[in-house]
Amino acid sequence: MRIEKTYIVRDMQEKYQKSTLLVVTSYHGMKAQQNGAIRTSIAEAKGTFHVVPNRLLKLALPETAEEKFKDSLTGANALAATDGDLVELAKAIKKFADDNKNFEIRCGLLELSRYLTADEVKALAALPSKKALYSMLVSALQGPIRKLACFGNVLITNTVRVLDQVAQKKGEGAAAPAAE
């Protein structure tokens, strides 16, 4: 392998070593304007989009990558990757694929080891994002926490009232003998 290709492979290894999701797409027949639109959409999802030579990508992938993924790298491909929220990337790619017939999702690689079919990548897009899951969790926890706070408030209030009534009765009992 020529020295410049060795550097390219090393660069790709550095770029993709922390990726949570890699998606191989076919971009054949796309216009430059569409190419810019998909790059923007993926960048908004905190991802990257590169046209990469298949042979060099195969060399850059870790040994943990499934052979099915490596075998699917044929033809003109582009690679979308993220080390952030993989659902956001899947949503951006699926939306673009639905709007553009020349853009096709071929397969994916989850956590650099598990092969995903095109349908599985599309199924990822149907999941809620991390932000949505966090908000669901917070709202689910909010109810019981609020009830616990109200119970604690009622308990303290009732304790104070009882102590106040006991103090009043002791005050009345002490004041009554002094009057005689």
C-alpha positions in Angstrom: 0.0 0.0 0.0 1.3 3.4 -0.9 2.3 5.7 2.0 -0.5 8.3 1.4 -3.1 5.5 1.6 -1.6 4.4 4.9 -2.2 7.9 6.3 -5.7 7.9 4.9 -6.4 4.6 6.7 -5.0 5.9 10.0 -7.0 9.1 9.7 -10.2 7.0 9.1 -9.4 4.8 12.1 -9.0 7.9 14.3 -12.3 9.4 13.0 -14.4 6.3 13.4 -12.9 4.6 16.5 -15.4 6.1 18.9 -18.4 5.9 16.6 -21.6 4.6 18.0 -23.2 4.2 14.6 -21.8 3.9 11.0 -24.3 3.9 8.2 -23.3 3.0 4.6 -25.4 4.8 2.0 -25.6 4.8 -1.8 -25.3 8.3 -3.2 -25.2 7.4 -6.9 -27.1 9.9 -9.0 -27.3 12.6 -6.3 -26.7 16.2 -7.3 -24.3 18.5 -5.5 -27.2 20.4 -3.9 -28.6 17.2 -2.5 -25.1 16.2 -1.3 -24.8 19.5 0.6 -28.3 19.0 2.1 -27.5 15.6 3.5 -24.2 16.9 4.9 -26.1 19.7 6.7 -28.8 17.4 8.0 -26.2 14.9 9.3 -24.1 17.7 10.8 -27.2 18.9 12.7 -27.5 15.4 14.2 -23.8 15.7 15.4 -22.6 13.4 12.7 -20.2 13.3 9.7 -20.7 12.3 6.1 -17.8 11.2 3.9 -17.4 9.5 0.6 -14.8 6.8 1.3 -13.0 4.2 -0.8 -14.4 0.8 0.2 -11.0 -1.0 0.2 -9.5 1.6 2.5 -12.6 1.6 4.8 -12.3 -2.2 5.1 -8.7 -1.7 6.3 -9.7 1.0 8.7 -12.4 -1.0 10.4 -11.6 -2.8 13.7 -11.4 -6.6 13.8 -14.6 -6.6 15.8 -16.6 -5.4 12.8 -18.8 -8.2 11.4 -17.8 -9.7 8.0 -21.3 -9.0 6.7 -20.6 -5.3 7.0 -17.3 -5.6 5.3 -18.8 -7.7 2.5 -21.5 -5.1 1.9 -19.0 -2.4 1.0 -19.3 -2.6 -2.8 -20.0 0.1 -5.3 -20.1 3.8 -4.7 -20.7 4.3 -1.0 -20.8 7.2 1.4 -20.4 6.7 5.1 -22.4 8.6 7.8 -21.0 8.3 11.3 -21.6 9.7 14.8 -20.1 9.3 18.2 -23.2 10.9 19.8 -26.9 10.1 19.7 -27.2 7.3 17.1 -31.0 7.7 16.9 -30.6 11.3 15.8 -28.3 10.2 13.0 -30.6 7.4 11.9 -33.6 9.9 11.9 -31.6 12.4 9.7 -30.6 9.7 7.2 -34.0 8.1 7.0 -35.7 11.4 6.5 -33.3 12.3 3.7 -33.7 8.8 2.1 -37.5 9.2 2.2 -37.3 12.6 0.4 -34.6 11.6 -2.2 -35.0 8.5 -4.3 -31.3 8.5 -5.3 -30.2 8.1 -1.7 -30.4 4.6 -0.3 -29.5 3.2 3.1 -27.5 0.0 2.6 -26.5 -1.1 6.1 -25.1 0.0 9.4 -22.6 -0.9 12.1 -23.6 -0.4 15.7 -20.8 0.2 18.2 -18.2 -0.9 15.6 -19.3 -4.5 16.0 -22.9 -5.3 15.3 -24.1 -5.4 11.7 -27.5 -3.7 11.0 -29.6 -4.2 7.9 -31.1 -1.2 6.2 -34.4 -2.0 7.9 -32.8 -2.1 11.3 -31.2 1.3 10.7 -34.7 2.6 9.7 -36.1 1.0 12.9 -33.6 3.0 14.9 -35.0 6.2 13.5 -38.4 5.3 14.9 -37.0 5.3 18.5 -37.2 8.4 20.6 -34.0 10.4 21.0 -31.9 10.6 24.2 -33.4 13.9 25.0 -37.0 12.5 24.6 -36.1 9.5 26.8 -34.6 11.7 29.5 -37.7 13.9 29.5 -40.0 10.8 29.8 -37.9 9.6 32.7 -38.0 12.9 34.5 -41.8 13.2 34.1 -42.2 9.6 35.3 -40.1 10.3 38.4 -41.7 13.6 39.0 -45.1 12.2 40.2 -43.8 10.0 43.0 -41.3 12.6 44.1 -44.1 15.2 44.3 -46.2 12.8 46.4 -43.3 12.1 48.7 -42.8 15.8 49.2 -46.5 16.4 49.9 -46.5 13.5 52.4 -43.5 14.9 54.2 -45.1 18.4 54.3 -48.3 16.9 55.7 -46.4 14.9 58.3 -44.4 17.9 59.5 -47.5 20.1 59.6 -49.4 17.6 61.6 -46.5 17.1 64.0 -46.3 20.9 64.6 -50.1 21.1 65.2 -50.0 18.3 67.7 -47.0 19.9 69.6 -48.8 23.2 69.5 -52.0 21.7 71.0 -49.9 19.9 73.7 -48.2 23.2 74.5 -51.6 25.0 74.8 -53.0 22.4 77.1 -49.9 22.5 79.4 -50.2 26.3 79.3 -53.9 26.1 80.3 -53.1 23.5 83.1 -50.3 25.7 84.5 -52.4 28.9 84.4 -55.5 27.4 86.0 -53.9 26.6 89.5 -52.4 30.0 89.7 -55.9 31.6 89.4 -57.2 29.9 92.5 
